[in-house]
Amino acid sequence: CDNTVTAVLQRDGHVWIKNAYGEPAHAPLRIEKIITLRAGSPVVNVEYSFCNTGSEEFCAWWASEWNIALSGAELPERHFHGDDHKAQQNLDEIATFAAVLNPIVADRWLELWIEWKFNEPLAMWHVPIHL
């Protein structure tokens, strides 16, 4: 028994684009998300694929949003790194990174560490959420 579970999620939807006349229009898009977990492993593998199901070619930006809630965001034990343990930043800071491979969010007091590993450099934005 391999003790692996995989969830395959798929949705047929659309994105807003500008048509040939510069007017807003829908472009059909199928998105598939595959989440894989293995028993005893701290790794969560997430893969996305996109399929333009329409007849018109279009360009679009894609972003994945992650919300991580840590208490005491202003405390030094709770911080993030844009990439590879470089400059430690306060969770209350707004930050933009042109290219990251390995962003990290850490709570050393709770001994919690969340780390992403990307195959290619991606732009990243960090924006604190205040309730």
CNS distance restraints for C-alpha pairs under 8 A (distance, minus, plus):
assign (resid   3 and name CA) (resid  38 and name CA) 5.88 0.50 0.50
assign (resid   3 and name CA) (resid  39 and name CA) 5.46 0.50 0.50
assign (resid   4 and name CA) (resid  36 and name CA) 7.07 0.50 0.50
assign (resid   4 and name CA) (resid  37 and name CA) 5.71 0.50 0.50
assign (resid   4 and name CA) (resid  38 and name CA) 4.31 0.50 0.50
assign (resid   4 and name CA) (resid  39 and name CA) 6.26 0.50 0.50
assign (resid   5 and name CA) (resid  36 and name CA) 5.82 0.50 0.50
assign (resid   5 and name CA) (resid  37 and name CA) 5.40 0.50 0.50
assign (resid   5 and name CA) (resid  38 and name CA) 6.42 0.50 0.50
assign (resid   6 and name CA) (resid  34 and name CA) 6.88 0.50 0.50
assign (resid   6 and name CA) (resid  35 and name CA) 5.63 0.50 0.50
assign (resid   6 and name CA) (resid  36 and name CA) 4.41 0.50 0.50
assign (resid   6 and name CA) (resid  37 and name CA) 6.47 0.50 0.50
assign (resid   7 and name CA) (resid  34 and name CA) 5.72 0.50 0.50
assign (resid   7 and name CA) (resid  35 and name CA) 5.21 0.50 0.50
assign (resid   7 and name CA) (resid  36 and name CA) 6.52 0.50 0.50
assign (resid   8 and name CA) (resid  32 and name CA) 7.08 0.50 0.50
assign (resid   8 and name CA) (resid  33 and name CA) 5.95 0.50 0.50
assign (resid   8 and name CA) (resid  34 and name CA) 4.58 0.50 0.50
assign (resid   8 and name CA) (resid  35 and name CA) 6.59 0.50 0.50
assign (resid   9 and name CA) (resid  32 and name CA) 5.61 0.50 0.50
assign (resid   9 and name CA) (resid  33 and name CA) 5.10 0.50 0.50
assign (resid   9 and name CA) (resid  34 and name CA) 6.26 0.50 0.50
assign (resid  10 and name CA) (resid  30 and name CA) 7.13 0.50 0.50
assign (resid  10 and name CA) (resid  31 and name CA) 5.66 0.50 0.50
assign (resid  10 and name CA) (resid  32 and name CA) 4.34 0.50 0.50
assign (resid  10 and name CA) (resid  33 and name CA) 6.36 0.50 0.50
assign (resid  11 and name CA) (resid  30 and name CA) 5.67 0.50 0.50
assign (resid  11 and name CA) (resid  31 and name CA) 5.45 0.50 0.50
assign (resid  11 and name CA) (resid  32 and name CA) 6.61 0.50 0.50
assign (resid  12 and name CA) (resid  28 and name CA) 7.32 0.50 0.50
assign (resid  12 and name CA) (resid  29 and name CA) 5.99 0.50 0.50
assign (resid  12 and name CA) (resid  30 and name CA) 4.40 0.50 0.50
assign (resid  12 and name CA) (resid  31 and name CA) 6.58 0.50 0.50
assign (resid  13 and name CA) (resid  28 and name CA) 5.81 0.50 0.50
assign (resid  13 and name CA) (resid  29 and name CA) 5.37 0.50 0.50
assign (resid  13 and name CA) (resid  30 and name CA) 6.09 0.50 0.50
assign (resid  13 and name CA) (resid  31 and name CA) 7.84 0.50 0.50
assign (resid  14 and name CA) (resid  26 and name CA) 5.83 0.50 0.50
assign (resid  14 and name CA) (resid  27 and name CA) 5.20 0.50 0.50
assign (resid  14 and name CA) (resid  28 and name CA) 4.19 0.50 0.50
assign (resid  14 and name CA) (resid  29 and name CA) 4.89 0.50 0.50
assign (resid  14 and name CA) (resid  30 and name CA) 7.66 0.50 0.50
assign (resid  15 and name CA) (resid  26 and name CA) 5.66 0.50 0.50
assign (resid  15 and name CA) (resid  27 and name CA) 5.34 0.50 0.50
assign (resid  15 and name CA) (resid  28 and name CA) 6.58 0.50 0.50
assign (resid  15 and name CA) (resid  29 and name CA) 6.77 0.50 0.50
assign (resid  16 and name CA) (resid  24 and name CA) 6.47 0.50 0.50
assign (resid  16 and name CA) (resid  25 and name CA) 5.64 0.50 0.50
assign (resid  16 and name CA) (resid  26 and name CA) 4.87 0.50 0.50
assign (resid  16 and name CA) (resid  27 and name CA) 6.31 0.50 0.50
assign (resid  17 and name CA) (resid  24 and name CA) 5.68 0.50 0.50
assign (resid  17 and name CA) (resid  25 and name CA) 5.35 0.50 0.50
assign (resid  17 and name CA) (resid  26 and name CA) 6.17 0.50 0.50
assign (resid  17 and name CA) (resid  27 and name CA) 6.59 0.50 0.50
assign (resid  17 and name CA) (resid  58 and name CA) 7.59 0.50 0.50
assign (resid  17 and name CA) (resid  60 and name CA) 7.82 0.50 0.50
assign (resid  18 and name CA) (resid  22 and name CA) 4.94 0.50 0.50
assign (resid  18 and name CA) (resid  23 and name CA) 5.04 0.50 0.50
assign (resid  18 and name CA) (resid  24 and name CA) 4.56 0.50 0.50
assign (resid  18 and name CA) (resid  25 and name CA) 5.69 0.50 0.50
assign (resid  19 and name CA) (resid  23 and name CA) 5.39 0.50 0.50
assign (resid  19 and name CA) (resid  24 and name CA) 6.25 0.50 0.50
assign (resid  19 and name CA) (resid  25 and name CA) 5.85 0.50 0.50
assign (resid  27 and name CA) (resid  52 and name CA) 7.84 0.50 0.50
assign (resid  27 and name CA) (resid  54 and name CA) 6.64 0.50 0.50
assign (resid  27 and name CA) (resid  56 and name CA) 7.74 0.50 0.50
assign (resid  27 and name CA) (resid  58 and name CA) 7.84 0.50 0.50
assign (resid  28 and name CA) (resid  52 and name CA) 6.26 0.50 0.50
assign (resid  28 and name CA) (resid  53 and name CA) 5.62 0.50 0.50
assign (resid  28 and name CA) (resid  54 and name CA) 5.44 0.50 0.50
assign (resid  29 and name CA) (resid  50 and name CA) 6.90 0.50 0.50
assign (resid  29 and name CA) (resid  51 and name CA) 5.77 0.50 0.50
assign (resid  29 and name CA) (resid  52 and name CA) 4.78 0.50 0.50
assign (resid  29 and name CA) (resid  53 and name CA) 5.58 0.50 0.50
assign (resid  29 and name CA) (resid  54 and name CA) 7.33 0.50 0.50
assign (resid  30 and name CA) (resid  50 and name CA) 5.73 0.50 0.50
assign (resid  30 and name CA) (resid  51 and name CA) 5.03 0.50 0.50
assign (resid  30 and name CA) (resid  52 and name CA) 6.43 0.50 0.50
assign (resid  30 and name CA) (resid  53 and name CA) 6.57 0.50 0.50
assign (resid  31 and name CA) (resid  48 and name CA) 7.10 0.50 0.50
assign (resid  31 and name CA) (resid  49 and name CA) 5.84 0.50 0.50
assign (resid  31 and name CA) (resid  50 and name CA) 4.72 0.50 0.50
assign (resid  31 and name CA) (resid  51 and name CA) 6.53 0.50 0.50
assign (resid  32 and name CA) (resid  48 and name CA) 5.61 0.50 0.50
assign (resid  32 and name CA) (resid  49 and name CA) 5.17 0.50 0.50
assign (resid  32 and name CA) (resid  50 and name CA) 6.48 0.50 0.50
assign (resid  33 and name CA) (resid  46 and name CA) 6.90 0.50 0.50
assign (resid  33 and name CA) (resid  47 and name CA) 5.63 0.50 0.50
assign (resid  33 and name CA) (resid  48 and name CA) 4.56 0.50 0.50
assign (resid  33 and name CA) (resid  49 and name CA) 6.62 0.50 0.50
assign (resid  34 and name CA) (resid  45 and name CA) 7.89 0.50 0.50
assign (resid  34 and name CA) (resid  46 and name CA) 5.65 0.50 0.50
assign (resid  34 and name CA) (resid  47 and name CA) 5.12 0.50 0.50
assign (resid  34 and name CA) (resid  48 and name CA) 6.49 0.50 0.50
assign (resid  35 and name CA) (resid  44 and name CA) 7.00 0.50 0.50
assign (resid  35 and name CA) (resid  45 and name CA) 5.67 0.50 0.50
assign (resid  35 and name CA) (resid  46 and name CA) 4.64 0.50 0.50
assign (resid  35 and name CA) (resid  47 and name CA) 6.65 0.50 0.50
assign (resid  36 and name CA) (resid  44 and name CA) 6.04 0.50 0.50
assign (resid  36 and name CA) (resid  45 and name CA) 5.11 0.50 0.50
assign (resid  36 and name CA) (resid  46 and name CA) 6.60 0.50 0.50
assign (resid  37 and name CA) (resid  41 and name CA) 7.51 0.50 0.50
assign (resid  37 and name CA) (resid  43 and name CA) 6.89 0.50 0.50
assign (resid  37 and name CA) (resid  44 and name CA) 5.39 0.50 0.50
assign (resid  37 and name CA) (resid  45 and name CA) 6.72 0.50 0.50
assign (resid  38 and name CA) (resid  43 and name CA) 7.52 0.50 0.50
assign (resid  38 and name CA) (resid  44 and name CA) 7.89 0.50 0.50
assign (resid  52 and name CA) (resid  57 and name CA) 7.73 0.50 0.50
assign (resid  70 and name CA) (resid  78 and name CA) 7.51 0.50 0.50
assign (resid  70 and name CA) (resid 107 and name CA) 7.40 0.50 0.50
assign (resid  72 and name CA) (resid  78 and name CA) 7.16 0.50 0.50
assign (resid  73 and name CA) (resid  78 and name CA) 5.90 0.50 0.50
assign (resid  73 and name CA) (resid  79 and name CA) 7.37 0.50 0.50
assign (resid  73 and name CA) (resid  90 and name CA) 7.09 0.50 0.50
assign (resid  73 and name CA) (resid  91 and name CA) 5.19 0.50 0.50
assign (resid  73 and name CA) (resid  92 and name CA) 6.05 0.50 0.50
assign (resid  74 and name CA) (resid  78 and name CA) 7.22 0.50 0.50
assign (resid  74 and name CA) (resid  90 and name CA) 6.32 0.50 0.50
assign (resid  74 and name CA) (resid  91 and name CA) 6.47 0.50 0.50
assign (resid  74 and name CA) (resid  92 and name CA) 6.12 0.50 0.50
assign (resid  75 and name CA) (resid  79 and name CA) 7.85 0.50 0.50
assign (resid  75 and name CA) (resid  90 and name CA) 7.64 0.50 0.50
assign (resid  76 and name CA) (resid  90 and name CA) 6.90 0.50 0.50
assign (resid  77 and name CA) (resid 106 and name CA) 7.56 0.50 0.50
assign (resid  77 and name CA) (resid 107 and name CA) 5.63 0.50 0.50
assign (resid  77 and name CA) (resid 108 and name CA) 5.10 0.50 0.50
assign (resid  77 and name CA) (resid 109 and name CA) 5.91 0.50 0.50
assign (resid  78 and name CA) (resid  90 and name CA) 7.08 0.50 0.50
assign (resid  78 and name CA) (resid  91 and name CA) 6.78 0.50 0.50
assign (resid  78 and name CA) (resid 105 and name CA) 7.74 0.50 0.50
assign (resid  78 and name CA) (resid 106 and name CA) 5.62 0.50 0.50
assign (resid  78 and name CA) (resid 107 and name CA) 4.35 0.50 0.50
assign (resid  78 and name CA) (resid 108 and name CA) 6.40 0.50 0.50
assign (resid  78 and name CA) (resid 109 and name CA) 7.55 0.50 0.50
assign (resid  79 and name CA) (resid  88 and name CA) 6.38 0.50 0.50
assign (resid  79 and name CA) (resid  89 and name CA) 5.48 0.50 0.50
assign (resid  79 and name CA) (resid  90 and name CA) 4.85 0.50 0.50
assign (resid  79 and name CA) (resid  91 and name CA) 5.17 0.50 0.50
assign (resid  79 and name CA) (resid 105 and name CA) 6.04 0.50 0.50
assign (resid  79 and name CA) (resid 106 and name CA) 5.48 0.50 0.50
assign (resid  79 and name CA) (resid 107 and name CA) 6.69 0.50 0.50
assign (resid  80 and name CA) (resid  88 and name CA) 5.84 0.50 0.50
assign (resid  80 and name CA) (resid  89 and name CA) 5.30 0.50 0.50
assign (resid  80 and name CA) (resid  90 and name CA) 6.58 0.50 0.50
assign (resid  80 and name CA) (resid  91 and name CA) 6.36 0.50 0.50
assign (resid  80 and name CA) (resid 103 and name CA) 7.48 0.50 0.50
assign (resid  80 and name CA) (resid 104 and name CA) 5.45 0.50 0.50
assign (resid  80 and name CA) (resid 105 and name CA) 4.31 0.50 0.50
assign (resid  80 and name CA) (resid 106 and name CA) 5.94 0.50 0.50
assign (resid  81 and name CA) (resid  85 and name CA) 5.55 0.50 0.50
assign (resid  81 and name CA) (resid  86 and name CA) 6.03 0.50 0.50
assign (resid  81 and name CA) (resid  87 and name CA) 6.02 0.50 0.50
assign (resid  81 and name CA) (resid  88 and name CA) 5.09 0.50 0.50
assign (resid  81 and name CA) (resid  89 and name CA) 6.13 0.50 0.50
assign (resid  81 and name CA) (resid 103 and name CA) 5.69 0.50 0.50
assign (resid  81 and name CA) (resid 104 and name CA) 5.16 0.50 0.50
assign (resid  81 and name CA) (resid 105 and name CA) 6.59 0.50 0.50
assign (resid  82 and name CA) (resid  86 and name CA) 6.94 0.50 0.50
assign (resid  82 and name CA) (resid  87 and name CA) 7.33 0.50 0.50
assign (resid  82 and name CA) (resid  88 and name CA) 7.93 0.50 0.50
assign (resid  82 and name CA) (resid  97 and name CA) 6.77 0.50 0.50
assign (resid  82 and name CA) (resid 100 and name CA) 6.56 0.50 0.50
assign (resid  82 and name CA) (resid 102 and name CA) 7.32 0.50 0.50
assign (resid  82 and name CA) (resid 103 and name CA) 4.78 0.50 0.50
assign (resid  82 and name CA) (resid 104 and name CA) 6.70 0.50 0.50
assign (resid  82 and name CA) (resid 124 and name CA) 7.85 0.50 0.50
assign (resid  83 and name CA) (resid 100 and name CA) 5.39 0.50 0.50
assign (resid  83 and name CA) (resid 101 and name CA) 6.22 0.50 0.50
assign (resid  83 and name CA) (resid 102 and name CA) 4.89 0.50 0.50
assign (resid  83 and name CA) (resid 103 and name CA) 4.60 0.50 0.50
assign (resid  83 and name CA) (resid 104 and name CA) 7.04 0.50 0.50
assign (resid  84 and name CA) (resid 101 and name CA) 7.52 0.50 0.50
assign (resid  84 and name CA) (resid 102 and name CA) 5.44 0.50 0.50
assign (resid  84 and name CA) (resid 103 and name CA) 6.64 0.50 0.50
assign (resid  84 and name CA) (resid 104 and name CA) 7.78 0.50 0.50
assign (resid  85 and name CA) (resid 103 and name CA) 7.99 0.50 0.50
assign (resid  85 and name CA) (resid 104 and name CA) 7.54 0.50 0.50
assign (resid  89 and name CA) (resid  93 and name CA) 6.95 0.50 0.50
assign (resid  91 and name CA) (resid 128 and name CA) 6.51 0.50 0.50
assign (resid  92 and name CA) (resid 127 and name CA) 7.78 0.50 0.50
assign (resid  92 and name CA) (resid 128 and name CA) 5.47 0.50 0.50
assign (resid  93 and name CA) (resid 126 and name CA) 7.62 0.50 0.50
assign (resid  93 and name CA) (resid 127 and name CA) 7.05 0.50 0.50
assign (resid  93 and name CA) (resid 128 and name CA) 6.74 0.50 0.50
assign (resid  94 and name CA) (resid 125 and name CA) 7.64 0.50 0.50
assign (resid  94 and name CA) (resid 126 and name CA) 5.55 0.50 0.50
assign (resid  94 and name CA) (resid 127 and name CA) 4.90 0.50 0.50
assign (resid  94 and name CA) (resid 128 and name CA) 6.59 0.50 0.50
assign (resid  95 and name CA) (resid 125 and name CA) 5.79 0.50 0.50
assign (resid  95 and name CA) (resid 126 and name CA) 5.06 0.50 0.50
assign (resid  95 and name CA) (resid 127 and name CA) 6.80 0.50 0.50
assign (resid  96 and name CA) (resid 123 and name CA) 7.65 0.50 0.50
assign (resid  96 and name CA) (resid 124 and name CA) 5.90 0.50 0.50
assign (resid  96 and name CA) (resid 125 and name CA) 4.55 0.50 0.50
assign (resid  96 and name CA) (resid 126 and name CA) 6.40 0.50 0.50
assign (resid  97 and name CA) (resid 123 and name CA) 5.65 0.50 0.50
assign (resid  97 and name CA) (resid 124 and name CA) 5.12 0.50 0.50
assign (resid  97 and name CA) (resid 125 and name CA) 6.32 0.50 0.50
assign (resid  98 and name CA) (resid 122 and name CA) 7.05 0.50 0.50
assign (resid  98 and name CA) (resid 123 and name CA) 4.68 0.50 0.50
assign (resid  98 and name CA) (resid 124 and name CA) 6.69 0.50 0.50
assign (resid  99 and name CA) (resid 121 and name CA) 4.82 0.50 0.50
assign (resid  99 and name CA) (resid 122 and name CA) 4.73 0.50 0.50
assign (resid  99 and name CA) (resid 123 and name CA) 4.71 0.50 0.50
assign (resid  99 and name CA) (resid 124 and name CA) 6.98 0.50 0.50
assign (resid 100 and name CA) (resid 118 and name CA) 7.93 0.50 0.50
assign (resid 100 and name CA) (resid 121 and name CA) 4.90 0.50 0.50
assign (resid 100 and name CA) (resid 122 and name CA) 5.25 0.50 0.50
assign (resid 100 and name CA) (resid 123 and name CA) 6.30 0.50 0.50
assign (resid 100 and name CA) (resid 124 and name CA) 6.84 0.50 0.50
assign (resid 101 and name CA) (resid 116 and name CA) 7.62 0.50 0.50
assign (resid 101 and name CA) (resid 117 and name CA) 5.78 0.50 0.50
assign (resid 101 and name CA) (resid 118 and name CA) 5.04 0.50 0.50
assign (resid 101 and name CA) (resid 119 and name CA) 7.08 0.50 0.50
assign (resid 101 and name CA) (resid 120 and name CA) 6.37 0.50 0.50
assign (resid 101 and name CA) (resid 121 and name CA) 4.97 0.50 0.50
assign (resid 101 and name CA) (resid 122 and name CA) 6.69 0.50 0.50
assign (resid 102 and name CA) (resid 115 and name CA) 6.66 0.50 0.50
assign (resid 102 and name CA) (resid 116 and name CA) 5.32 0.50 0.50
assign (resid 102 and name CA) (resid 117 and name CA) 4.78 0.50 0.50
assign (resid 102 and name CA) (resid 118 and name CA) 6.53 0.50 0.50
assign (resid 103 and name CA) (resid 115 and name CA) 5.96 0.50 0.50
assign (resid 103 and name CA) (resid 116 and name CA) 5.60 0.50 0.50
assign (resid 103 and name CA) (resid 117 and name CA) 7.33 0.50 0.50
assign (resid 104 and name CA) (resid 113 and name CA) 7.18 0.50 0.50
assign (resid 104 and name CA) (resid 114 and name CA) 5.67 0.50 0.50
assign (resid 104 and name CA) (resid 115 and name CA) 4.43 0.50 0.50
assign (resid 104 and name CA) (resid 116 and name CA) 6.50 0.50 0.50
assign (resid 105 and name CA) (resid 113 and name CA) 6.05 0.50 0.50
assign (resid 105 and name CA) (resid 114 and name CA) 5.19 0.50 0.50
assign (resid 105 and name CA) (resid 115 and name CA) 6.52 0.50 0.50
assign (resid 106 and name CA) (resid 111 and name CA) 7.75 0.50 0.50
assign (resid 106 and name CA) (resid 112 and name CA) 5.84 0.50 0.50
assign (resid 106 and name CA) (resid 113 and name CA) 4.58 0.50 0.50
assign (resid 106 and name CA) (resid 114 and name CA) 6.31 0.50 0.50
assign (resid 107 and name CA) (resid 111 and name CA) 5.82 0.50 0.50
assign (resid 107 and name CA) (resid 112 and name CA) 5.04 0.50 0.50
assign (resid 107 and name CA) (resid 113 and name CA) 6.38 0.50 0.50
assign (resid 108 and name CA) (resid 112 and name CA) 6.21 0.50 0.50
assign (resid 108 and name CA) (resid 113 and name CA) 7.63 0.50 0.50
assign (resid 118 and name CA) (resid 122 and name CA) 7.62 0.50 0.50
